[in-house]
Amino acid sequence: MKRSMLIVPAVAVLAMVAMAAVASAGENRNFVAVLSGGDEVPAVDTHARGLAQFQLNQNGDELAFKLIVANIEDVAQSHIHCGTAGVNGPIVAFLYGFGPIVSPEGILAEGTLSGTDVIPRPDSPACPGGVADFDDLIAKMQSGGAYANVHTVVNPGGEIRGQVR
């Protein structure tokens, strides 16, 4: 069995565990986005899948993240965007970018975001209220007004996407 075929069930299991953690989190400090081509706008026909996990620290000033992908080739960048489901919005933070184009199976990126990583965006139809700072980014994530996206060479607008919840 190909290694990539084993990764897809692993990503699904991780998604279920992450969603259970989010459901049990009282203060909404844990977030998850399950990424697929069907959630792209417009939808992308792909076997690629992903999972983005986020955890806000106790002080509320840093966001740890891990981005896991499978069955995807030639990844160029990944971001958090401002925007609700069905809307393409502006980039507000980088998860992966400015590195080599890669074809990972497993962890694409992990790290910590803080206020200096937020790209301020004005109020717009795609990003109602805008994003001025880190607190605004967290508010968007808590309200369903942010999504994670993985961009590839073949699909520069995004190959897989999922709302942060």
N, C-alpha and C positions, 0 to 999 in steps of 0.2 A: 504494500500500500504506500502510495506517495506520502511524503512528509506533510505536504500542504493539505492533503485530505484529512489528516489527523488534527491539524490546527483549527479547522472550522468547528468541529465539536468542542474543542477546548475553548474557543472564543465564546461559543454559546453558553457553556457552563459558567465561564467567568462573568458573562452578562447577567445570568440568573443570580449569581452570588452577589454581584454589585448592586443589582436592583433590590435584593433583599436587604442589603446594608443601607441603602438609601431609604427604604421603607421604614427601617427601624431607627433611623437617625431622627432624634427629636428636634434638633436645632437646624436641620438642613445644612449641615457642613459637608456632607458627602453628595457627590453628583456623578451621574453616569450618562454616557451617550452611546447608544448601540448604532453603529454605522453600517449603512448598506447603500447600494446604488439606487434602489427604489425610492430613497428619501431625497435624492438629488433633485434639483429643479433646473432643467427637466430631468426625468429619471434616466439613469444609466444602466444598461444591460451589462452586468458584471457578476463574476463569482466572488469578487473581493468582499471582505467583511472586516469589521473592526469594532473596537471597544475603547472608549476614552473614559478613564476614571479620574475623578478630582476629589481632593479633600482639603477643606479650608482649615488652617491651623486655629488653635484656641484664641489667639489674639485677633484673628480675622484679617491679617495683613499679608498672608502668603497662601498660595494655592498649589499644593503638590499635585502632580498629574502623572499618569502613565497611559500611553497610547499603544495599543496592541492591534496588529493587523494580520490578515491572512489572504492568500490568493491574489496578491496585488503586485504589479510590476511598475518599475520606473517612477517611484514616488519622488516628487519634486519638493512639495511643501505640505504643511498641515497647520491649521489655524482654528481659533475660536472666532466665530463671526457673530455679529449682532443680527438677529432676525428670527421671526417665528417660523413654524413649519410652513413650507410652501413659498417662502420669500427668500430671495438671495440678498444677503446683507453684507455690509462692509466687515473687513477683518479688524478684530480688536485685540488679538494676541496671537503670537506665533507659538506653535507646539513643535514644529520641525520646519527648518528652512535654512537657506544659505549654506547648506552642506551639499554633499554629493547626492546625485540621483541614485536611489537605492531600490532594491526589490526584496524587502524584508519578509520574514515569516516569524511572527512573534512581536517582540517589543520594537516599535519604531522609534519611540522617544519617551523619555521620562525626565522630570525635573520639577522645578518650583517657579511659579510666577508670582510677581509682586507688582506694586504700583508702577515701577519703572518699565514693566513689560507691556502695559496697556497702551494701545494706540487710541487716543481720543477721537471720537466721531460725533459730529453734530446731529441734532434732531433731523430725521428724514422719514419719509414713508417706509423705507426698509428698516429703519432703526428708530422707532418712536421714542422720543425723550433723549436719544443719543447716549453716548458713553463718555463721560468726562474723566473718570478715574477708576481705580480698583474697586471701590465700593459699588459704583454703577455696574461694573462687570458682574460682580457677585449678585447684585439685585436682578440683572438680566438672567443669569443662570437659575436663580431661585424661581423666577416667574415663567420660565419656558421661552424667554426671549433671546436665547443664544443657542448656537449649534456648533458642533465640531465637524470639520471637513478635511478630507485628505485629497490632495490634488496630484495628478500624474501627468506624464508627458502626453499620453493619449487623450486624457480628459483634464485639460488645464483648469477648467471651471470647477472641477471636483469629480472624483470617481465614487467616493463613499461619504455619506453624511448622516448625522444623527442629532436630534434635539437633545440638549443637555437638560437633565431632569434631576 
